[in-house]
Amino acid sequence: MNIQVIAIGKTDSKALALLISEYAKRLGHYVNFEMLWLPDIKNTKALSEKNQKLQESQLILKKVKPSDHLILFDEKGKTYSSVDFSEHLQKRMNSGLKQLIFVIGGPYGFDESLYQRAQEKISLSKMTFSHQMVRLLVVEQIYRAFTILRNEPYHHR
Amino acid sequence: MNIQVIAIGKTDSKALALLISEYAKRLGHYVNFEMLWLPDIKNTKALSEKNQKLQESQLILKKVKPSDHLILFDEKGKTYSSVDFSEHLQKRMNSGLKQLIFVIGGPYGFDESLYQRAQEKISLSKMTFSHQMVRLLVVEQIYRAFTILRNEPYHHR
């Protein structure tokens, strides 16, 4: 199974981009992993929040194949412990999926079209973190999941 | 009111340390803010998890004054949305506290002595993140809280 993380816009902070790519590299030892940073929507200042969300979601949907399993990170999503998340990931891998895509929204979240397409929603926290920082949390959590499944010492139970 | 964040050990990743100090600097515009990275416990490989937790907690307790209000980040803590957290912080500031201390545990959490001393426990997420990454989440969240209280555009409601 391939795992892809999709987000809109490049990661502004070099330090953050570096940390994210470190985890992505480590993840590559366990699974076919790819991060897809889609280009920013232009002229967002001239757009309503609703319109920005719509354009971002359309951009993301163009990258999704019919067979892909889509998981959105969303504040209204299901919460998991890291161990539960790793078991959930294992189940998805066992189900014969070709590709699992995790999607990180922009500052205003997702358009309804993306909610309709997605199979699952996961919430990282009741708290809001910067959507750029969420990228780091997501790759770290997927990496952690694999170390849990492999019984490696990264995660302390 | 002063706000202090205490954690054990320096932040290993330079990129992470840079991000943390950026938020700490921004926070300094709103409040007397200080981060206290206590030295690592030596020879942890020779210690049981329980002993490491004990020594770490003793080190932290030495830094705490009787009048300090202590909040631990702990997986069994209360969860807040960012807006609720900002209101909670406001209440603490209104109560005439001299110093509020947030404590981030090591990889194994806290010793019972620290649980006894602390007034509150807050959980960032059901998921576990690296305890070094938690430092970034904590400073970002305190920063976010102040931008919410000041009605500044950093947080999108």
Interface residues (C-beta under 8 A of the other chain):
Chain A: S13 K14 A15 L16 L18 L19 T79 Y80 S81 S82 F85 P107 Y108 L124 S125 K126 M127 T128 F129 S130 M133 L136 L137 E140 Q141 R144 H155 H156
Chain B: S13 K14 A15 L16 L18 L19 T79 Y80 S81 S82 F85 P107 Y108 L124 S125 K126 M127 T128 F129 S130 M133 L136 L137 E140 Q141 R144 H155 H156
